[in-house]
Amino acid sequence: MDAASLKVAEQYVQVG
């Protein structure tokens, strides 16, 4: 998985 995508997914987890 891309590092950038991983960071974006991390933000989604925080929001979710």
C-alpha positions, 0 to 999 in steps of 0.5 A, spaced: 500 500 500 502 507 498 504 511 504 500 517 502 494 512 501 495 509 508 496 516 511 489 518 508 486 512 510 488 513 517 485 520 517 478 516 515 479 512 521 480 518 525 473 521 522 469 515 522 
